[in-house]
């Protein structure tokens, strides 16, 4: 009889059950058969009196159901009882079941501790291995405290077999990683280090894994491992003391060599002459073995892995020059060969080592001869190779090669991916300043950067140009540079950063363009008109700078004073407080005597030669990029990839109490994406609502003058969930017993006006996987949507994310953005969910600073232009009142400016403007609109009348009215909250 026949005869019921499951043609049929069998097994366990064979058979069935993905909530005691069986087969099934069904947080762990301890003391190696496997897989503080000493004893026992020692070392490593406080390594340090000299290389490998983790915490306490590690490496690499079975494609135990080399990296270079000579012999032997590159890929991979680990050890130790120079020369020779390899992995690793050597200040022979090869690697098809090559190219620049490298980086700036451009711009700016042959070359180089990648250039770059330019004398060279800038701004299109640089420099030295004795003199009015041509399209901060430049030009050219006065007069009553203040002050300055203007607008003195801020900004960007690469596991749509520009990423905590798989920036409720001012209060992560039921669909609640009819609990719960997104940008949009869907919304200048990135977090609350996941989004014509690929399945107790980029290209939307999530659920829950996506027009509000009189004047004007029908709203709940203080604070957090009216405490007024893309303005869809809001409460504050007026069209009023409706009817607290200042959100512009 075959083994399968024997197994079938041994447990015929199990064989029949598995055959029935395989024969099921649908999931419903499978669940029906599973539930039937679960009921049968539960009844058998209740009756008791089972034989060991029956208990083993039923536990096997439970294990099989668990492997299929079904939750098993009984049978743990029966599995624990199998551990005490004298029969090996029953004991083996018991350990298998305990390993799968138990975890460190299980309440039933205490049931198996005594059995584990008893079997760990048994003389059978096979039984000992079963226990060690189970301890390592279950883990937990209880097992570490009670069985940790027994595991150490098995590891260090001189009579133990190599098989047990390997298992014990890995089991101890697992326990020590999670619960280091339960162990005292000094008690077994000598015996653990002695395992490095064990005759079995498998034991040495396991011991090296354990020591690598323990030694890293306190190398000085484990210094005794250094000579033994060197001796073992010397035996393997130099003396070739190993068996034929220890070869992997002719390479002796490469995994052990790598572990031992990593172990050595925890120590300083050896001081004893014998140890140093051993280390040098090992390193030279490894480098010599790498000279001949084999053709077999597996052999090549193993050889290169040992080589690169040896290189890291060389860079870590940094021996004396007489010892280090030959090693570095051999390494450089091999790296040059790797750079010409076809394998992209080899090229990447070579570039990584080059970067490490340059960072450590190690001179690399022949590196500059490879400059052309490294430049070619910057255009490699592999993105990781391109990134690493750019890093090496930046770090290898010096006074000789710097200008050429900057030229190459400039060429790459136009073709590299967007995620790299910001760092690349900073590197170009730093190298151009360090190694510029002349200031003219530096100036023209950075101006080219401002032209090629203005959206990825920080203000620090053109600020640095101004600082260095201010120290130059007024000569022909400076006049030529100013003329170049003037010619650039005369073009129809000019990047804003370059325009800011031009405005500053012309405001200080525009007279250099108008020499009296030159036929090429530029008329002052032409300078003014060239700058004013772009004025309308500037951001508010740049407009403020432009007004200052115009006044400075009046100081240089008094004949343009009427033109400047006309521009300033247009802003004397501007709703933007900064522009209004500057305009009024500058108008007063123009009316003052000439000597006052001359004194105030005198040319700025040269900046003191201080350290550039670009290097610190570059270090910050690189650290942030590495952190993002380490944390991110999923890919969002094209726009969300730059979300890191808005601020330091924070760990998003799942509303089910688990950490999310990725880091993304928070878009708190009060952070302004477009203002240079401060923000309002931001909301925290939505509290867990696991006890709340939810309906599969959701329809937005219309704002009406009368209260809505009482809805079901599920619909009310969905309303409360969605209402949060009107004043915060993170929360839960849907949840039931199977799935919880959270959302985080990100807006800001790094995405552009009118663009909102919504990241949905799909959390599986069941004990089985959700398969066939699909996410679709339907939107109105005014909103364009891009959706990243959804995960195929969601593992039990985990969450996956889906990125959705929503662009309000047509202005105010005519309908909500709806998301549809489909999945194959293992239990009786809806497999298709439809809910509203939190992509709201009110996310793009920016406060308008205005007085009560200014607000009243605009309100009266809009009464005739854009009349609006007021609506009456009542808070939910018996006896509920409208709390204007809470509403005012919430609106300020939503980037609205509240207008105080002490004379009437029953009225709340506010104003804001919508910042949408230019195409929305052209379409008349709401871009560039400003909105005025009035909330007027009744005498008893039981209800309020809401009126919204917007101009130049009334399309935005509906969105604002809906937001206020949710705040009053859903989010309004039952008790007036204590007065508290709104938390100031970080300003995305850093101003």
LINCORJO-V120349 format. One line per field, one symbol per residue. ss: DSSP state (H for helix, E for strand, C for the rest). phi: phi as a letter, one per 20 degrees, with the letter a starting at -180 (. if undefined). burial: # if it has 16 or more other ideal C-beta (glycine too) atoms within 10 Angstrom, else .. Layout:
ss = ???
phi = ???
burial = ???
This chain:
ss = CCHHHHHHHHCHHHHHHHHHHHHCCCHHHHHHHHHHHHHHHHHHHHHCCCCHHHHHHHHHHHHHHHHHCCCCCCCHHHHHHHCCCCCHHHHHHHHHHHHHHCCCCCHHHHHCHHHHHHHHCCCCHHHHHHHHHHHHHHCCHHHHHHHHHHHHHHHHCCCCCHHHHHHHHHHHHHHHHHCHHHCCHHHCHHHHHHHHHCCCHHHHHHHHHHHHHHHHHCHHHHCHHHHHHHHHHHHHHCCCCCCHHHEECCEECHHHHHHHHHHHCCCCCCCCHHHHHHHHHHHHHHHHHCCCCCCCHHHHHHHHHHHHHHHHHHHHHCCCHHHHHHHHHHHHHHHHHHHCCCCHHHHHHHHHHHHHHHHCCCCCCCCHHHHHHHHHHCCCCCHHHHHHHHHHHHHCCCCCCHHHHHHHHHHHHCCCCHHHHHHHHHHHHHHHHHCCCCHHHHHHHHHHHHHHCHHHCCHHHHHHHHHHHCCCCCCHHHHHHHHHHHHHHCCCCCCHHHHHHHHHHHHHHHHHHCCCCCCCCCCHHHHHHHHHCCHHHCCHHHHHHHHHHHHHHHHHCHHHHHHHHHHHHHCCCCCCHHHHHHHHHHHHHHHCCHHHHHHHCCCCCCCCCCCCCHHHHHHHHHHHHHHHHHHCCCCCCCHHHHHHHHCCCEEEECCCCCEEEEEECCCCCCCCCCCCCCCCCCCCCCCCCCCCCCCCECCCCCCCCCCCCCCCHHHHHHHHHHHHHHCCCEEEEEECCCEEEEEEEECCCCCCCCEEEEEEEEEECCCCCEEEEEEEEECCCCCEEEECCCCCEECCCCEEEEEEEEECCCCCCCCCCEEEEEEECCCCCCCEEEEECCCCHHHHEEECCCCHHHHHHHHHHHHHHCCCCCEEECCCCCCCCCCHHHHHHHHHHCCCEEECCCCCCCEEEEEEEECCCHHHHHCCCCCCCEEEEEEEECCCCCCEEEEEEEECCCCCHHHHHHHHHHHHHHHCCCCCCCCCCCCCCCCCCCC
phi = .fffffffffcfffffffffffefebfffffffffffffffffffffmmeefffffffffffffffffoefddbnffffffffeffeffffffffffffeedbfeffefffdffffffffefeefffgfgfffffffemofffffedgfffffffeffeffgfffffffffffffffecffeccgffcffffffffeffefffffffffffgfffgfbfffdffffffffffffffeeelebeffeeclmdfkfffgffffffffedfgfefgffffffffffffffffefeefefffffffffffffffffffffflffgfefgffffffffffffffefffffffffffffgfffffemefdfmfffegfffffffdffefffffffffffffefbfeeggfffffffffffdffffdffffffffffffffcffbfffgffffffffeecffddfffffffffffffeeffcfffffffffffffffffcbgffffffffffffecfffecffdcfefefgffffffffgeffeefgfffffffffffffffecffegfffffffffdfdfffffffffffffffffefgfffffffefgffffffdffefffffffffffffffffefccdefgfffdffffrffcffeffendffecdcffdggdfeecdeeeddedeeffffcfedebefcbdfefecfdfffgdfgfffffffffgfffcbcbrddaabfdccddbcdccqffdofmdceddededeeeecfedlfccccdcfffcecccffeffbcffmcccccecdddefdnffeafeddcddaeefcfcgecdcbeefddfffdecfdfbeffffffffffffeecfcefcdccffofmfcedffffffffffemdeedfbffcfecccbbacedcfgffffemepfmeccdccddeffelebbddccccbecefeffffffffffffedegffdffffbfffeefegeme
burial = .......#..#..#..#...#........#...#..##..#..##......#..############...#.#..##.######.#....#############...#..#.##..##..##......##############.###.###.###.###...#.#.#############..#..##.#..##..##.##.#..############.##...#..#..##########.##.............#################.##....##.##########..#........###################.#...##..##.###.###.##......#############...#.#..#..##..##.##.#....##########.##...###.##.###.##..#...##############.##..#..##.###.##.###.###.######.####.......##.##..##.##....#####################.......#.#..##.##..#...#.########.#########..##.###.##..#..###.###.###.##.##......#...#..........#.#..##..#..##..#...#.#.##.#########.#..#.###...########################.##..#..#.#####..#.#....#......######################.#############################.###..#.#.#.#..##.####.##..#...################..####.###.##...#..##################...##..##..#...#.#..######...#####.##############........##########..##...#############...#.##.######.####################.........#..##.##..
